[in-house]
């Protein structure tokens, strides 16, 4: 099924980037990609560029590749900013060092290009906070992304939502085709689906105490997405908003059963959830397939201290993929979760 209007009424300029350093040193622009191989072999649980006015010429890159079986390649770095203007003169490029993200057609087509070194490690070591000592590997990825669901503009004006993104943010599900080469292995062709995020504004993480975020698009064209924050210590209900997409129309949805990160199981962990919309109650079963982990205060400073006010507690961050099943239909999609370290059990670790 082809969706005629993929803009959700947003202007094309919402897909473009600032070409000059903003006056506010806290203001940032970012583009992030989550991509999941249709065969379930690997995922890119966050490939992104974060450009902050205070360090405008040296944007940060986060580049995770997670494989079935636990291997993880990490290409995080800080590099020289790429020129923002494309061949047609549009401010359509956000790039740094090895990573380039380009809008080819607003809300319809994007391109991901990465070529650079990555640390060769595994998720078990990450969960313990260990840094791999194995040699780096050279990684090259090329992918063309075709949007298939209108963007979800995630904002309800709440103080919690503004704490994270005081500005504009939208996310959009896509299908993709590309190649991946790791080390001396031959390039592997793939088809995939995933989620693209565009942000521009000020992000302040002080006081952040965790979240759960999930999204996927299915072969039929149906899709879902949501973000939820835990309740505040004073009992105030946490931010919890989402959507379901029936293949032609998007409906607001509320998560009512949420898989908080109380137990970290990188493969075959239960991350099923329930959403409620005007269409009814939607139960989606899910198991983790590929995962990355970051433990401690570095969990939200993974991309080089980009936040205006960093997390004021030690968090355990899980970024990965899951196999989702909704009314008998299955697809791979993204999952990101975080909670304070003391609230997370990691099976197999001492004391767990």
N, C-alpha and C positions, 0 to 999 in steps of 0.2 A: 504494500500500500504506500502511495506517495502522498505526503501532506502538502497541500498547496501553499499555505502560509506558514513559513517556518520562523517568522520574526516575532510573533506574538505582539505585534504593534510597535516594537522597538525600532528606533531609527537606525539605519546602517552605521552611523557614526558611533553607536554604542559598541561596535566591534573593533574600533580602531584605537590607537594608542597615542599618548602624549608624545609630541616630538621635541618639546623643550622641558628643561628642569622646572618643576613646580616651585612656587615660593615657599610653601609649607614643607619643611624638611621631613615631616612624618608621612606625607602623602606617597602612596605607592600605587603602582599598577602591576597586575599579575595575570598570567595565563597559565593554566594547569591542565594537563591531560591525564586521564586514567584510561588505560587500554587493556582489554582482556581477549586473549587468543581464543577463537571459536573452538579450537581443539583442546583447550584447557591445559596446554603445555607451559604457558608462562603468562605473566601480566606485567604491565607497567603501572604499579600503584603510586602514581604521582610523578609525572615529568613536568616540571614547571620552571618558569622564570619569574623572579620577584625583583622588581626595580623600584627602589625607594629614593625619593628626592635627595635625602641626606648623603647618599653614595651613588649618585645617578649614573656615573660612568662605569660602575662595577657591579652589575646586577648579580644576584645569586641564582644558582641552579640547583634544583633537587631532581635526581634522576635515579629511580629505583627500578630494577628488573628482578622479579621474583619468579622462580621456577618451581614446578612440582617437585617434591622431594626435599625442599628446603634451601636450595642454593639461592643466593641473593648477590646481585651485582649492584654496586652503589657508585654512581658517577657525580655525587654532590661536589660543587666547586663554586668559586666566584671568578667571573671572567670579564673581559672587555665587552661592553655593550655593542650590539650590532646596529647598523644604521636602521632607523625606524621606517624610512620610506622604501616602498617596493618599486618595481620597474615602471609602474604607472604613476608613481609619485604619491601614492596613498600611504598614510601612516599605519601600515598593516602588519608590521614585523615587530615581534618582541624576541630578542635573542641575547645570549650571553655565552661567550666561550664556545663550548661544543654543541649548544642547543639553540635551535632556531624554530620558532612557532610563527606561522604566517597565515593570515586570513586571506584566502583567495576569492571568496564571495561571501559577504556578510550573512551569517546565520545558515549558510549552506555548505561551504567547502573550506577546509583548513589543511595545512600541511605541517607535519612534524619531521625535523631532521636533527639527528644527533650523531656526532663522531668524536669520541674521546675515550680516555682511560676510565676504568671502573674498578673499585676494590672488590675482590672476589671473596665473599664470605658466606655465611649461612644464617638463617633466622634464629637458630638455637644460640649461636654466639651473640647475636644482636640482643636477644632477650636478657642475656647476662651482662650486657654492657661491654662486651669484649670487642676489641678492634682486630680485624683479621691481619695476619702476618703473611698471607699468601701473596704472590706477585699480582700486580694489577693486570687486567686484560683490556685489550682494545675492543671497543664496542661501536658498532655502526647500525643506526636504525633510520629507515625512511618509511613514512606512512602518509597516505592520503585519507583524510577524514571527510565523510559525507554525513551531514546532520539529518536526522530522521524524526526528531521530536521537537516541537517549539521550545524555546528557552523558558525555564522556570526562574522567575525573579524572586529570590528568596528574601523577603522582607515583610514584616508586619508592623514595623515601627516600634517594636518592643525595645526596652533598654538592653536586654540581653543580646538581641540580634545586633543592635548598634554597637555594643561593646566589641564585637568581633569585626564587623564590617560597617563602619560609618561612611557610607558612600554607595556606589552601585555595584551589584553583583548579580550575574546570571549564570546558570549552568544549563548545558544542552547535551542530550544523548546523541551518539553518532554510530555509524558503521565505518569500518576502515579496511584498507588493504595495504600491505607493505612487506618489508623484508627486515630481518634481524640477523646480524652477524656478531658473535661473541668470540674473541680470540682468533685462533686459527681455524675454527670451524667454518664450514661452508655457509653462506647466507641461507637463511630459512625464510621461505615465503609464508605469509599468513593472511587470513581474514580475521576480523575482530569486531568487537563493539566496545563502546566506552562512553566516558563522560568528559566534557570540556567545560572549564570554569573560566570566566572572565571577571576580574575585580578591579575597581579603581576607587581609592578612598584611603581612610586612615584605619589601621587595625591595631587595637590595644588588647593584649592578652592578660593583663594584670587581673587577677580574680577568676580567671578561667579555671573551671574545675572538671572539665571533661565533656564528652559528647559521643553521640553515635550518628553516623552518616552513611546512607546506603542508596544505591540507584542502579537500575539495569533496564535495558530494552530487550524485548523478546522477539523471536522470529515473526510473529503475527503482527508486530507493530505496537502492541501494548507495552506500557512502561510504567515505572514508579520511581519516586525519589522522595527522600525526607531527611531532615536534620532534627536532632533532639538534644537538649541539654538536660542534665540532672536537675532535680529540684534544689533550690538554694537551701543552705543550712537553716535559715529561718522558716522553712516550710513553703516558701513561695514557689509556685509551679514553674518548672523550667520551660523554656522555649521549645515548642514541638510543632513543626509544620512540614507539610509534604504535598505530594500530588499523585494522582493516578491518571494515566493517559489510555484511552480506549482505542487508540489507533487514529482518531480524528479529532477528539476534544480532550482538553485537560481539565481535571476536576480537583479542587482543593481537597486535601486529605489530612487527617490527624493520626499520628502514630499512637496506638493505645497499648501495644505490647512491644517492648524495646529490648534488644539483646545487649545490655550494658556489658562493658568489658570487665566482668568480675572474674572470668577465667579466660586465659589466653591459650588457645589451641590453634596453632598455625595451619593445620590441615584437618579437615573433618570436624571442626568445631561447629556447634549449633549457633547460627546467627539468624534464625527465623524470626519473623515479626508480624504484627497485625496493623493494618491501616483501616481507617473508617472514612468514607466519603458519602456523598449523596447517592452513589450507586449501591452502597451497602458496606458490609465488612469484608475486608480482603486479607486472607491469611496467606502469607508467602513463606514457604519452607526454604531453608538455606543452610549450606555447609561451607566452611572455609576451604579454599583450594590452594592459594598461594599467599604468602604473608611476608611482611617486613616488620621489624619491631625496633623501637627506641625507648630505652628506660632511663628515667631520671629527668632532671631539669632540661637536659639537652633535647628532650622530646619536642619541644616547641621552639627550639632555637636551631633546628636541623639545617635551616637555610640561613645560617650566618647572622643571627641576632637581628632579624628584620622587623621585629615587632616594636611598636612604641609602648614600652612597658612589657617586659617578658613575664612568663608564667611565674607565679610566686609560690609554687609548690612542685614537688617531684611528681611527674606524670609518666605513665606508661602509655606509649602511642603505638597503635596497631594500624598499619596501612596494608591493604591486600585485596584479594579477590574472593568471590564466593560463587557457588553454583546455586542459582535460584530456581524454584519451582512454584508456579502460580497456576492453579486450576489445571494441572497436568502438563503445562508447557514449561520448558526449562531454558535457561540462558545463564551465561557468566556475566557478572557485574562487580561493582566496586563496594568496598566496605572500609570505613575508617572509624576507629573508636579510640577513646582515651579516658582514663580515670587516674586518680592519684595512685602512686605505686603501691601503697599499703592496702588498697582495695582490690588489687589484681592478684589472682593465683595463677602461677605458671606451673602446670603439671611437670613433675620430674625434677624440679629445683628443690634444693634443701629447704625444709620447712613447709613445703607445699602440701 
